[in-house]
Every structure is written in structure tokens, then in C-alpha cells.
Amino acid sequence: YLIANAKRIEVRTGSANYLARVVKSDPTHNLALLHIKTRSTPLHLGISRAVALGEPVFTIGFPSARAKAIEPKFTDGKITSLFGRQKDPRFYQASLPALPGNAGGALVDDAGLAIGMITFRPGNLKTFNLTGSLPQNVNQSLKSAQIAAFLARIPEANAKIPINRPPKRTYPQAIAAAQAATVLIHVQP
């Protein structure tokens, strides 16, 4: 759990770094709500729509931030299962290539709704030892209904959750909205 023993958490937006404080965390689902002193435009949660097998999805994140320039990267794929490992109904599986720097990033549909959060990628060595092959593009994402339930228990967040459905967006507009809502989180243990 990334923030469990953090001494300092900084959030980098496109323009600046901000000191963050933990409002609430849920170690079971690997969720945390952080507060920074700036204005932002969050993505709408796609909790009232049915997600289909094969549906296109994408994420914006900071994979391997230490090795590459610190700018958000786009990656896309499709929903490959409506359930997580061992048929866990809290998760989706998606075929997008994700690295550790994508963890915590939004899983976004082609209309710009956050339908999940990237949470798990099978370990290469462990999977190879079990199956004899390396995992490729098999990632777990916590469904947005789980995220909404977490946020609903936090009065500070509940008042700010966008309720109205966003205006219809084109795919490039959805990518731009996700990029604007994506931040890099630095945790100092």
C-alpha cells in the first residue's frame, strides 16, 4: 500500500507540485483520497452504465517515471473480462499495457468516463514460474462503483463528486480530459 507509511506526499500537476494530505484511505481496495490546495477538474465516474466485453478503454499515467521523462503517457486496450482474478466482481480485466506507474490511474472509456482504476498487474517472475509464460497486457482495474462507494463515505468528497453526466465528448476530447485530470504522486517513505 503506497501511502501507508508515507512521511510526505507530493502531487505534481501539469504546472506545479503540491503537498498532499490523506483525507481517508481504504487499504482493502488500495484507495486513498488526497487533498491538495489547487483547483482541478475530476473525471466523472461511469457508475450507471453497463460496461461491455471488448469495449475500448485507455489510461493516462506515468509508467516508469524514473526512467522516462515525467510527462503523462497514453495507453489503450479493451475490456477482456468483466471480472477480476478468481471471478472477483469488484474488478475488470483490461488488455492495456500497464506498468507500476499506471497504478492508481483511471481506466477511462471512449466517452471520457472513469469506469475503473488500474490496481493490479501480475508479476512477471511469479506468473512465469506458474505458467511458463510472461503475462502480457493482463491488468486488473477496480470498478468505479467501488470507488464511488468509498467516496460516498467521505462528506468532504461527497459534496464535490460530479453528479451530472458530462457533455458528450469525442475520443480526442476524452483523452484531453483524462490527461488534465491525471497527476503524478510522489511518496516519501
Secondary structure, DSSP 8 states (H G I E B T S, - for coil): -TTTT-SEEEEE-SS-EEE-EEEEEETTTTEEEEE-SS------B--SS---TT-EEEEEE-TTTTTS-SS-EEEEEEEEESS-GGG-TTEEEE-S---GGGTT-EEEETTS-EEEEEEE---HHHHHHHHSS---S-EEEEEHHHHHHHHHT-HHHHTTS--S------HHHHHHHHHHH--EEEEE-
